[in-house]
Amino acid sequence: MNAAGSVNGGSTDARAEAILALGANLGDPTATLTAAVRAIAAEPGLTVLAVSPAAVTAPVGGPPGQPDYRNLVLRVATGLSPEDLLAACHRIEARFGRERVVRWGPRTLDVDIVTVVTADGEVHRTDPELTLPHASAAGRGFVLAPWSWMEPEARLDGVPVTDLLAAAPDRDGVHRAGDRP
């Protein structure tokens, strides 16, 4: 990562930009997220444009007793289709030992596509494999807070991310890494 929070990575003939949300709470989540950003930057067809500050977040849903998560958000440029971007995210998760055993359970790495924006605007689709914008992102403080720290003017489905964050039920459980009370 450079001082501006971006990572110079794989070249791409970008036709779209996407917001990716990363989270981890097993092993060394901080090291995992750092390595995952580098893996995403090295992925053919992706260029990391911006990286949010890391957040420490209380688990939302899932089994009780999970450790806190580390979360961050990336803006990437991509020439990949949304389906190919999803496949790349799943490959990267697998490299970090992601297993899908318990819904909202602890994980080594989670990489979600929050939104994809092309020259024609934000991509909308409802599909069992990939819904865009992400079906739950508008209510997830652990996505919205890091995104708003990175891009205070950002919008999701036309709504300011800061407005969505103000209404997110988990917003009080999200803190910048290093700033937790």
C-alpha angles and dihedrals in degrees: 000000000000126000092270091059096252130119122217106224148140116357118243140176088234115212094163145022123223137191114225123192118208127194138171137170106167128081111353102340095185093054091043093054092048091051092044092055089053091047091051091048090052094049112110111251095024133096120182108226102175139005123203125224111269120261131208109217138182113241115267116212122334128088120338122253098042118149118250118276130238110218137181139166130227133199110212134183113221144178090195124109114245089256092052090046089053090050090051090050091051092049091052092048089051091051087058094050099259113175122185100216108125122029109245088000127141115295143184091223139352121190115186129181106229099180142342121212123193131179085273093056137259114349114239123194139147111208131146090239100040129014117186127232089031107267096234104027095097090066101039114101090188088065100033098048097055090041091052090048089054097040114013091183095052121130131202115203088343096307122111109254089224090059091049090048092052088059098040111119093218097047094111091058093059122090134164109259106264093022099076113131 
